[in-house]
Amino acid sequence: MAINKRLDPKNLFRTVKVDGVKETNFLADPPLNYEFETVQSVFMIERKHVGRPDVISNEVYGDTAFDWVIMLANDIDDPFEDIKVGDTIVLPEVTEIFDFLDRFSR
């Protein structure tokens, strides 16, 4: 369960129908080139994190609901291709994440 309903991507991104199936449109709003100003920390990817931004989110923030934030902050399009052992990623401050949500939530 998410810490807060605002973290649910359904409340942030629009949905579209693709081949009759309703899907979240991550390519629309909010801006995909958004840059968080405050970095909580830098995180080193281990084998257990490859392709799993949800696991990173749970370890760092205590909830899997921040996985999309990690992807947005690090320009990750495909977690299976873009998250590799030994890579370092940035983790935005929680307060800045909520500022982002306040700014772009529908």
N, CA and C of each residue as an Amber inpcrd file, in Angstrom:
protein
   318
   0.8400000  -1.1770000   0.0000000   0.0000000   0.0000000   0.0000000
   0.8890000   1.2460000   0.0000000   0.5350000   2.2190000  -0.7700000
   1.3170000   3.4530000  -0.8840000   1.2140000   4.2840000   0.3910000
   2.2760000   5.0220000   0.6770000   2.2960000   5.9310000   1.8130000
   1.1660000   6.9360000   1.6770000   0.9460000   7.3750000   0.4790000
  -0.0030000   8.4390000   0.2270000  -0.6260000   8.2050000  -1.1440000
  -1.9110000   8.4400000  -1.2680000  -2.5800000   8.2330000  -2.5660000
  -1.9700000   9.0910000  -3.6590000  -1.3590000  10.2300000  -3.2830000
  -0.7620000  11.1070000  -4.3000000   0.3940000  10.4230000  -5.0050000
   0.9970000   9.4010000  -4.3940000   2.1260000   8.7110000  -5.0110000
   1.6880000   7.7520000  -6.1140000   0.4190000   7.4620000  -6.1750000
  -0.0810000   6.5520000  -7.1910000   0.0040000   7.2400000  -8.5500000
   0.7380000   6.6560000  -9.5050000   0.8690000   7.2740000 -10.8230000
  -0.4710000   7.5630000 -11.4920000  -1.5290000   6.8310000 -11.1200000
  -2.8450000   7.0810000 -11.7100000  -3.3390000   8.4850000 -11.3790000
  -2.8610000   9.0510000 -10.2780000  -3.2650000  10.3990000  -9.8880000
  -2.3770000  11.4710000 -10.5150000  -1.3400000  11.0610000 -11.1900000
  -0.3850000  12.0000000 -11.7600000  -0.3850000  11.9570000 -13.2850000
  -0.5050000  10.7660000 -13.8420000  -0.4380000  10.5860000 -15.2850000
  -1.8250000  10.2600000 -15.8360000  -2.0560000  10.6410000 -17.0550000
  -3.3250000  10.3480000 -17.7140000  -3.3430000   8.9110000 -18.1810000
  -4.5420000   8.4010000 -18.3710000  -4.6710000   7.0520000 -18.9210000
  -5.1640000   7.1570000 -20.3600000  -4.7710000   6.1890000 -21.1510000
  -5.2000000   6.0990000 -22.5470000  -5.5960000   4.6550000 -22.8250000
  -6.3960000   4.4590000 -23.8700000  -6.7450000   3.1000000 -24.2760000
  -5.8370000   2.6970000 -25.4340000  -5.2020000   1.5660000 -25.2850000
  -4.3450000   1.0140000 -26.3240000  -4.8750000  -0.3830000 -26.6360000
  -5.3070000  -0.5800000 -27.8590000  -5.9030000  -1.8540000 -28.2680000
  -7.0170000  -2.2840000 -27.3090000  -7.8110000  -1.3040000 -26.8630000
  -8.9360000  -1.5930000 -25.9810000  -8.5910000  -1.7750000 -24.5150000
  -7.3180000  -1.6220000 -24.1850000  -6.8750000  -1.7990000 -22.7930000
  -6.4600000  -0.4490000 -22.2270000  -6.9670000  -0.1290000 -21.0360000
  -6.6300000   1.1350000 -20.3830000  -5.2240000   1.0430000 -19.7820000
  -4.3470000   1.9900000 -20.1640000  -2.9680000   1.9980000 -19.6810000
  -2.5930000   3.3910000 -19.2040000  -1.6470000   3.4430000 -18.2750000
  -1.1250000   4.7190000 -17.8070000  -0.1930000   5.2780000 -18.8640000
  -0.3780000   6.5590000 -19.2220000   0.4430000   7.1960000 -20.2410000
   1.5880000   7.9570000 -19.5700000   2.7190000   7.3020000 -19.4180000
   3.8770000   7.9120000 -18.7710000   4.5980000   8.9000000 -19.6960000
   4.2000000   8.9530000 -20.9620000   4.8710000   9.8280000 -21.9150000
   4.2170000  11.1990000 -22.0180000   3.1100000  11.3900000 -21.3170000
   2.4330000  12.6970000 -21.3260000   2.8800000  13.4960000 -20.1140000
   1.9910000  14.2840000 -19.5390000   2.3150000  15.0750000 -18.3580000
   2.6400000  14.1610000 -17.1950000   3.4230000  14.5370000 -16.2500000
   4.2010000  15.7590000 -16.1160000   5.4310000  15.7220000 -17.0270000
   6.1910000  16.8090000 -17.0470000   7.3430000  16.8390000 -17.9460000
   8.3670000  15.7560000 -17.5980000   8.7500000  15.0030000 -18.6090000
   9.7010000  13.9150000 -18.3790000  11.1290000  14.4220000 -18.2290000
  11.3570000  15.6910000 -18.4800000  12.7080000  16.2380000 -18.3130000
  12.8390000  17.0080000 -17.0000000  11.9170000  16.7810000 -16.0710000
  11.9350000  17.4670000 -14.7860000  13.1970000  17.0660000 -14.0140000
  13.8480000  18.0460000 -13.4110000  15.0380000  17.7540000 -12.6090000
  14.7940000  18.1500000 -11.1660000  14.9560000  17.1830000 -10.2730000
  14.8490000  17.4600000  -8.8480000  16.0960000  18.2270000  -8.4220000
  15.9120000  19.2280000  -7.5730000  17.0320000  20.0820000  -7.1740000
  17.8400000  19.5150000  -6.0190000  17.1720000  18.8480000  -5.0860000
  17.8360000  18.3620000  -3.8810000  17.9790000  16.8490000  -3.9380000
  19.2030000  16.3750000  -3.8270000  19.4730000  14.9470000  -3.8620000
  19.6510000  14.4560000  -2.4190000  18.8560000  13.4360000  -2.0530000
  18.9680000  12.8480000  -0.7210000  20.2800000  12.0970000  -0.6030000
  20.5820000  11.3110000  -1.6330000  21.8100000  10.5280000  -1.6280000
  22.0720000   9.9760000  -3.0280000  23.2360000   9.3740000  -3.1470000
  23.6010000   8.6610000  -4.3700000  23.5730000   7.1870000  -4.0020000
  23.0400000   6.3730000  -4.8690000  22.7910000   4.9650000  -4.5700000
  23.5340000   4.0920000  -5.5720000  24.2760000   3.1100000  -5.0770000
  25.0150000   2.1700000  -5.9330000  24.1550000   0.9350000  -6.1990000
  24.0090000   0.6030000  -7.4760000  23.1850000  -0.5320000  -7.8820000
  23.9210000  -1.8440000  -7.6460000  23.2410000  -2.7510000  -6.9450000
  23.7330000  -4.1130000  -6.7300000  22.8980000  -5.0620000  -7.5890000
  23.3150000  -6.3210000  -7.6500000  22.6370000  -7.3090000  -8.4860000
  21.1230000  -7.3760000  -8.1900000  20.7310000  -7.2980000  -6.9100000
  19.3170000  -7.4150000  -6.5430000  18.4700000  -6.2290000  -7.0120000
  19.1190000  -5.1360000  -7.4350000  18.4000000  -3.9390000  -7.8690000
  18.1920000  -3.8610000  -9.3770000  18.8750000  -4.7010000 -10.1380000
  18.7960000  -4.6390000 -11.6010000  17.3550000  -4.8630000 -12.0510000
  16.8310000  -3.8830000 -12.7800000  15.4690000  -3.9720000 -13.2800000
  14.3980000  -3.8030000 -12.2200000  14.7750000  -3.3710000 -11.0190000
  13.8200000  -3.3120000  -9.9120000  13.8230000  -1.9650000  -9.1870000
  13.3250000  -0.9040000  -9.8230000  13.2370000   0.3700000  -9.1150000
  12.3100000   0.2940000  -7.9030000  11.3820000  -0.6710000  -7.9010000
  10.5020000  -0.8520000  -6.7490000  11.2760000  -1.3290000  -5.5220000
  12.2680000  -2.1850000  -5.7290000  13.1060000  -2.6820000  -4.6240000
  13.9710000  -1.5410000  -4.0790000  14.5350000  -0.7430000  -4.9820000
  15.3330000   0.4160000  -4.5620000  14.4560000   1.3670000  -3.7540000
  13.2680000   1.6500000  -4.2530000  12.3270000   2.5350000  -3.5790000
  12.0100000   2.0400000  -2.1770000  11.7490000   0.7570000  -2.0530000
  11.4180000   0.1790000  -0.7490000  12.5970000   0.2710000   0.2220000
  13.7970000   0.0240000  -0.2650000  14.9900000   0.0970000   0.5900000
  15.2730000   1.5210000   1.0500000  15.1170000   2.4770000   0.1570000
  15.4970000   3.8560000   0.4580000  14.3850000   4.6220000   1.1610000
  13.1630000   4.5230000   0.6230000  12.0500000   5.3220000   1.1250000
  11.0850000   4.5420000   2.0200000  11.2560000   3.2110000   2.0810000
  10.3670000   2.4040000   2.9100000   9.0390000   2.0920000   2.2630000
   8.9300000   2.3110000   0.9540000   7.6850000   2.0610000   0.2240000
   8.0110000   1.9090000  -1.2530000   7.3600000   0.9870000  -1.9090000
   7.6100000   0.7760000  -3.3400000   6.9890000   1.8560000  -4.2110000
   6.1640000   2.7100000  -3.6360000   5.4300000   3.7210000  -4.4000000
   6.3080000   4.7840000  -5.0470000   7.5780000   4.8630000  -4.6660000
   8.4720000   5.8720000  -5.2200000   9.2670000   5.3670000  -6.4280000
   8.9440000   4.1850000  -6.9320000   9.7290000   3.6270000  -8.0430000
   9.7320000   4.5330000  -9.2660000   8.5840000   5.1070000  -9.6020000
   8.5090000   5.9910000 -10.7680000   9.3130000   7.2720000 -10.5580000
   9.4460000   7.7170000  -9.3060000  10.2490000   8.9100000  -9.0060000
  11.7220000   8.6200000  -9.2940000  12.1780000   7.4590000  -8.8860000
  13.5630000   7.0530000  -9.1390000  13.8200000   7.0060000 -10.6380000
  12.8590000   6.4710000 -11.3850000  13.0140000   6.4040000 -12.8430000
  13.0310000   7.7940000 -13.4620000  12.1470000   8.6750000 -13.0000000
  12.0920000  10.0420000 -13.5220000  13.3740000  10.8080000 -13.1970000
  13.8460000  10.7070000 -11.9640000  15.0260000  11.4590000 -11.5230000
  16.3030000  11.0070000 -12.2200000  16.3060000   9.7760000 -12.7170000
  17.5130000   9.2280000 -13.3270000  17.3710000   8.9550000 -14.8160000
  16.2890000   9.4900000 -15.4120000  16.0500000   9.3400000 -16.8430000
  16.0920000   7.8690000 -17.2660000  15.4000000   7.0290000 -16.4910000
  15.3460000   5.5910000 -16.7700000  14.0700000   5.3070000 -17.5500000
  14.2230000   4.8580000 -18.7870000  13.0780000   4.5050000 -19.6220000
  12.7180000   3.0330000 -19.4710000  13.7280000   2.1950000 -19.4180000
  13.5390000   0.7470000 -19.3040000  14.4130000   0.2500000 -18.1570000
  13.8200000  -0.0890000 -17.0220000  14.6280000  -0.4870000 -15.8710000
  15.4890000  -1.7290000 -16.1190000  15.0740000  -2.5790000 -17.0430000
  15.8650000  -3.7800000 -17.3270000  17.1050000  -3.4710000 -18.1640000
  17.0550000  -2.3860000 -18.9110000  18.1960000  -1.9720000 -19.7190000
  19.0150000  -0.8560000 -19.0590000  18.3480000   0.0020000 -18.3130000
  18.9930000   1.2200000 -17.8030000  19.4940000   1.1310000 -16.3660000
  19.2210000   0.0430000 -15.6580000  19.7150000  -0.1270000 -14.2860000
  20.6500000  -1.3310000 -14.2770000  21.9400000  -1.0500000 -14.1730000
  22.9510000  -2.1040000 -14.2500000  23.8180000  -2.1220000 -12.9870000
  24.3380000  -3.2860000 -12.6580000  25.2180000  -3.4400000 -11.4960000
  26.3790000  -2.4600000 -11.6080000  26.6430000  -1.7480000 -10.5190000
  27.7450000  -0.7890000 -10.4840000  27.3560000   0.6270000 -10.8470000
  26.1840000   0.8080000 -11.4750000  25.7000000   2.1560000 -11.7770000
  25.3920000   2.8940000 -10.4820000  25.4750000   4.2060000 -10.5360000
  25.0160000   5.0170000  -9.4130000  23.8400000   5.8620000  -9.8860000
  22.8560000   5.9840000  -9.0150000  21.6820000   6.7960000  -9.3240000
  21.4960000   7.8110000  -8.2050000  20.7480000   8.8650000  -8.5090000
  20.4460000   9.8740000  -7.4940000  19.0460000   9.6190000  -6.9380000
  18.8800000   9.9710000  -5.6730000  17.5980000   9.7920000  -4.9950000
  17.1280000  11.1270000  -4.4580000  16.0340000  11.6490000  -4.9850000
  15.5310000  12.9470000  -4.5320000  15.0630000  12.9130000  -3.0720000
  15.1260000  14.0650000  -2.4200000  14.5890000  14.2250000  -1.0690000
  13.0800000  13.9880000  -1.1030000  12.5520000  13.3840000  -0.0640000
  11.1160000  13.1200000   0.0120000  10.3130000  14.4210000  -0.0630000
  10.7800000  15.4630000   0.5980000  10.0430000  16.7330000   0.5710000
   9.9530000  17.2830000  -0.8480000  10.9880000  17.0900000  -1.6220000
  10.9570000  17.5800000  -2.9980000  10.0200000  16.7360000  -3.8620000
   9.9070000  15.4600000  -3.5470000   8.9670000  14.6020000  -4.2670000
   7.5400000  15.0990000  -4.0380000   7.2220000  15.4320000  -2.7910000
   5.8790000  15.9190000  -2.5010000   5.6440000  17.3000000  -3.1030000
   6.6800000  18.1210000  -3.1900000   6.5560000  19.4080000  -3.8930000
   6.2180000  19.1630000  -5.3680000   6.8820000  18.1940000  -5.9700000
   6.6300000  17.8190000  -7.3650000   5.1700000  17.3750000  -7.5210000
   4.7070000  16.5390000  -6.5920000   3.3260000  16.0510000  -6.6540000
   2.3240000  17.1780000  -6.5070000   2.6070000  18.1120000  -5.6090000
   1.7140000  19.2660000  -5.4350000   1.6380000  20.0900000  -6.7210000
   2.7430000  20.1690000  -7.4200000   2.8090000  20.9880000  -8.6330000
   2.1250000  20.3360000  -9.8250000   2.2470000  19.0160000  -9.9560000
   1.7860000  18.3570000 -11.1750000   0.5920000  17.4160000 -11.0080000
   0.1220000  17.1730000  -9.8040000  -1.0120000  16.2570000  -9.6370000
  -2.2750000  16.8290000 -10.2540000  -3.0760000  15.9570000 -10.7920000
  -4.3500000  16.3590000 -11.3870000  -5.3960000  16.5190000 -10.3100000
